[in-house]
């Protein structure tokens, strides 16, 4: 799901019980993880988070806004679907001869931009007027990252689409052409290409900054960074007591991100973090270890509400020199912005296979996606929880 009911945010979901996917204990997972069924939810909301509240939905609505997701069609190909805010009405939006890899929805009119067959297409909100706007060409089977189109993102005004291809590129709707604004730093020696591939992940609420996934071709690892289109600068996230990963959530001030990790392995340690977007500096709000390193702290899917309260999923486990922990019994909590002060459990429910979460912009509810069994690490069953 694309997290935080702000704009259209990415979110993985399976609508039926599935078999095992990639295990987080294996380290950082590449962008294209093979799954039995993979889905991605999104939601359309006000583009700015810095508001005191959002208007309540009509009485007949279950959700604040419609949601979009990927799921199999009748031929077993992943397509984009829309679930209306009544929580019942379902519409298939794309009908591609190949699976849809990623997509985004315009904040302005609900138009869709999506990647299939290494090409970007756009369609209107009703699925009409299908048009190819970018052709990435055939993928290199030995190193697909070099020519792969990644993650189209609509701008706030709906006039451009940012995507990854040889770096960070922007397609102009009015001009009908693309511009490469930040080239991937790559080198080739003796037929081997190494360096970094930058994949756009998420705009800040005001569209001035872009969270970027930095894929290191020379290793199995990666990094995160903040790219500023105004001056084409990329700041790598650094600091903290450990390496951070996975999805970070922008706050309403456009200058801060929050993230957490709810597993423990040799690559990444658990905890809760705050990131300064300007410097890339990382601050541990809840460290990986506490109580003289006898307790492990786990956090997932943090969301800073407009009232300054921080919502997230949290758990602690005794540390007994385990080789790794992939699942813990998380609970939904709320605290002050430091993640510690006045922290309280909001629901008795236990989330022991949580994969992702989508927050309403006013923090009134959260939609969770949990694997039908603990060995499923992408997608799962969707459930709605009210935070009051």
Buried (B, 14 or more C-beta within 10 A) or exposed (E): BBBBBBBBBBBBBBBEEBEBBBBBBEBBBEBEEEBBBBBBBBBBBBBBBEEEEBEEBEEEBEBBBBBBBBBBBEEEBBBBBBBBBEBEEEBEBBEBEEBBBBBBBBBBEBBBBBBBBBBBBBBBBEBEEEEEBBEBEEBEEEEBBBBBBBBBBBBBEBBBBBBBBBBBBBBBBEEEEBEEEBEBEBEEEEEEBEBBBBBBBBBBBBBBBBBBBBBBBEEEBBBBBBBBBEEEEBBEBBBBEBBBBBBBBBBBEBBBBBBBBBBBBEBBBBBBBBBBBEEBBBEBBBBBBBEEEEEBBBBBBBBBBBEEBBBBBBBBBEBEEEEEBBBBEBBBBBBEBBBEEEBEEBEEEEBEBBBBBBBBBBBBBBBBBBBBEEBBBBBBBBEEBEBE
